[in-house]
Amino acid sequence: MKADYELLKLYAMKTIYYLFILYLVSMITTTGYATNKDQKMLIVYYSWSEGKNTETLAKYIQEQTGADLFRIEAVKPYPLDYNACVKAAKEDIEAGKKPAIKQHVSNIDQYDIIFVGTPNWWSTMAPPVLTFLSDCDLSGKTIIPFNTHGGGGAAHCFTDMEKVQPEAKFLKGLAVRGHKPQADIEASIRSGNSVDKWLKELGIITK
Ligand SMILES: Cc1cc2nc3c(=O)[nH]c(=O)nc-3n(C[C@H](O)[C@H](O)[C@H](O)COP(=O)(O)O)c2cc1C
């Protein structure tokens, strides 16, 4: 009788032990988001081209992180024609212009981590992103920059962002090569693991 009881106790303990291990494994495999759930995240981005490169990257980051998403839009959009846009952008960048944007994030104070995404325009951020960063105080917040480009990489996009928000803590940015049709950048983001790897390295996602 005593032996039966001891055996039962052993089985019960074993079951509890296995259930505990199962719980730990499920915690590790199902938690994709940031380890610290208290950190509220936002993704702010500007995207101009038909390829929607920066937007596609921003939306992928949102999918992986569960962060809120905010699209910057210029009150007076840049011309749809590529050459005209390149010319207008050059003039604005050289003049340090901050074109008016349609909306701001009304409740930016609630966010701890802010991803800021831009296309590489003449080696720097697109002017509407400069407007956004110049118009709010992100002191003490963590900024994670990202960009898409036509071969020039990050150039000085991220370092120029740092100059506008010197009191923010900047983490390592990511530069992704843009493509013309949206499907191409989407496929390349999904087939490669550079975005996931970057988010993991930063401790934003755990799987
Ligand atoms: C006005 C303008 C300037 C650009 N300047 C650069 C540049 O200096 N270096 C570069 O690699 N790509 C440059 N590009 C290419 C864009 O960075 C690239 O196509 C980007 O992925 C577009 O992002 P979007 O689809 O979100 O607008 C430029 C594009 C435009 C429209």
The ligand as a Gaussian input file, in Angstrom:
#p B3LYP/6-31G(d) Opt

LIG

0 1
 C       14.457000      62.084000     -54.309000
 C       15.183000      60.760000     -54.257000
 C       16.523000      60.737000     -53.906000
 C       17.176000      59.512000     -53.770000
 N       18.491000      59.506000     -53.400000
 C       19.107000      58.323000     -53.184000
 C       20.459000      58.274000     -52.732000
 O       21.116000      59.301000     -52.528000
 N       21.020000      57.059000     -52.512000
 C       20.330000      55.889000     -52.711000
 O       20.869000      54.816000     -52.476000
 N       19.051000      55.892000     -53.139000
 C       18.424000      57.071000     -53.390000
 N       17.109000      57.091000     -53.822000
 C       16.397000      55.804000     -53.972000
 C       15.496000      55.529000     -52.774000
 O       16.196000      55.642000     -51.553000
 C       14.930000      54.091000     -52.819000
 O       14.298000      53.855000     -54.028000
 C       13.977000      53.846000     -51.650000
 O       13.864000      52.461000     -51.425000
 C       12.588000      54.392000     -51.911000
 O       11.770000      54.177000     -50.784000
 P       10.185000      54.384000     -50.828000
 O        9.641000      53.350000     -51.790000
 O        9.733000      54.135000     -49.437000
 O        9.900000      55.762000     -51.282000
 C       16.475000      58.296000     -54.019000
 C       15.137000      58.348000     -54.420000
 C       14.499000      59.567000     -54.541000
 C       13.054000      59.608000     -54.959000

